């Protein structure tokens, strides 16, 4: 029997959110699985780090499942072997086809050994002023970089402090999901944040869309006055990564 949302009501949780211990930079319970791990390289210095998604993948909108009409059972998707039928996940392995119908089994640790050395490093190549990168280059994916192990704590903290005090960020390259990506590494409090960027060749320049009409001095003056007189205008501060309302008294 399928019950409606009205019959079930809204479920509430009485479990309080887990609090991070005092002095903890990033709560271990909230990290989840790392998306990438390797060496953060800057010149001759290499710091072991792990990357964790900066944005939760938990959907805020209601999620729906596919059900069998009539009986209400959820539709499942199963791995199927032509000879033995349904196969459980633990019985599945990876194999490389070296000839038609002929495979050699490759274990997970062997795949890690085959991973090129350059794929295990995030190489910082150039420093830029924070905010110098045009927002159009940001692809929308951000990760937090955390030190991997006790030995990485000190050099990691030194790098964070150096970037924060100099108001600099670093451009680098790293392989994510099998593809070499251009990234921006910047300080975010006591952590490093890594933003995935579009390559310049992927970005359409504003000039490519043609010229717009010139505005008169009076129109520009009126526009500036409207922005100054609106006490509820909002701006996006990329340094602190949140939307802030600017009161009129602080102008």
N, C-alpha and C positions, 0 to 999 in steps of 0.2 A: 504494500500500500504506500502511495506517495502522499506525504503530508505537505500542506502549503506553508509558506513562510508565516502567514498570519497565525496558523495553528501552532507552529513551533515557538513563535515569539523570537525575540532577539536574545542570544546567549551572551552573558557577561562573564568576565573573568575576575575572580577575587584575588588572583595572584599578583602581588606587588612586583614592579619591575626590579630586576637585579641591580643593586648599587655597586659601583666600582669602589674598591678599597681606597682609603685616603692616599694621595700621592701617586695613584695609578694614572698613567697617561692615557691608556686606551684599555677599556674593560675587556679582559680576555674572553668573557662569556659572550660578548657581542661581536667578536671577530668573525666567527664562522670559518669557512674554508678559505685559504688564500687562493687568489686567482693566478699568482705568479710568484716565483722565488728565484733569487739569483744574486749577483753582485752589482752593487751600485758603484760604478767606476768614475772617478774624477782624477785625471792625470795618472799618477802612480798609486793612488789610494783606492782600495776596494773594500766596500762595506757590505756584508751579507744582509739582505733585506727580504721581506715578504710583502706582497701587495694584496690589499683587501679592498673590496668595492666600497666606495664612499657613499653610494646610494643604495638603500634597501630595495630589494627586488619584490618585497611583499606588496601585492597589489592592494590599493585602497578601495577599488571598486569590487562589487561582489563577483565571485568566480562561479561559473556554471560548469556542470559535468554533463556528458552525454549519457542519456539513459535509454534503455529499451522500452519503447512505448508499450503500455499495457502492464508489464510486470514490474517496471520501475528499477530494474537492476542496472548498475553502472556498466557502460561499455568498456571493455578492457582491450589493451593492445599487447599481444604476446609475441615473443621470439619463437619462431617455428623452424624446426628441422624437417626437411622432406622425408627423412627416414624414420625419425623417432618422435616427431610431433613437437609439442610444447617443450621449450628448454628453459630452465631457471637461469637467472642472471649469473649465479656463481659457477655455472657450467659453460660459460661463454668465454672464449679466449681470442686473441688477435693472431692473425696469420698473414704472411706475405705470399702472394701467388707468383711463383717463379716459372710456372708452366701451366697451361690450361688444366684446371682441376687439381693441380699440385700445389700444396702450401707448406711453408715452414712456419712453425709456431714461434712467436716472439713474446717473451715475458715482459712485464712492466718495467723491471729493472734493466733489462736489455734495451728497451726503448729509450730510457733515460740516458744510457751510455751513448746511444746513437745521436743524441741531441747535440748539435754543434756547440762548441764553446762560446761562440759569439751570441748564441741564442740564450745563454744563461747570464748575460750581462746587460745592465742598463748603463749605457755610456753617455756621460754628460759632455757635450761638445762646445757649447757656447753659453755665455751668461748675458742676460738681458734685464732691463729694468722691469720691476713688477708693474704690470698694467700696460707694458709696451706692445704685447701681442694683441692684435685686433681680435675681438670676440668672434668674428666670423670664422676663425680658424679652429675654434673649439668644437670637437665632434660630439660632445655630450657625455663622454665616458670619463669618470674620474676615479682614482684609487688612492688609498692611503698607503704609504710605505712605512713599514715598521722594522726596527732592527731585529735581525734573526740571531739570537744568542747573546750571552752576556758580553762577549768580546766585542760585539758590534755596538754596544750602547754608547760608549764614549765617542768614537769617531762620528757616529750618527748625530749625537747631540752637538758636536763641534760644527758639523756641516749645517745643521738647522740654524744655530746661532749666527753663523757667518752669513747665511743668506738673509736672515731676518734683519740683522744689523746693517747690512749693505743695501737692503731693499731690492735684492736681486732674485731672479729666478734663473733656471738653467734649461736650455734646450738639449734634448738627447734623443737617442734611438733605442728601441727595445723590441723584441719579438713577442707579440701577444697573439694567442690563438693561431700560431703558425704564420703570422704576417708581420713584417717589420713596420713598426709604427713610429711616427714622430711624436714626441711627448714634451710637455713642459713640467718641470719639477719645481715646486715653490714651497715656501714655508707656510704651514697652517697651524698656528699655535706652537705646540711643542713637537709637532709631527711634520713630515713631508707629504705633500699631496702631489699626485701625478695626473695631469690632464692629457688625454689623448687628443692630438691635433690633426687637422687635415693638412696634407701636403700642399704647398703653394699652387702646384699645378691643378689641384682639385677645386680651388676656390675661384669663383667668378669675381672679377674686379667690378666695383661699382661703375667704373667708367664704361664698361662694356654695355651697359643698359642705356646709353645715350645721355645727352645733355638735358638738364632741366632748365626751365625758364629762370632768368635772373630776377631776384627779388629787389624791390625798391628799399631805400633807406627807411622809409616810414614803416614798411611791413616788417623789416628786421627789428626796428625799435619796438613795435607793438608786441612782437613775439617774445622778445626778451622781457618786457614789462609783465606779460601774462605769466611767464615762468617764475618771476620774482614775487608776484603778488599771490600766487597760489600756495597756501600754507600746507596743502595736503599732497604736494607733488612727491613723487617717489623716484629714487635712483638706486641703481644696483652697484654696490661697492664690491669690486672683485677681490679686494684685499681681505675682507672679512667674510665674503661669500654669504651675504644675506641681504634682504631688502629692508631698507631703513626709511622711515618717514622723517623728513627734514622740517622741523617747525619754523614758522616765519621769524620767530624771535632770534634764531641762531644764524640768520643770514648776515 
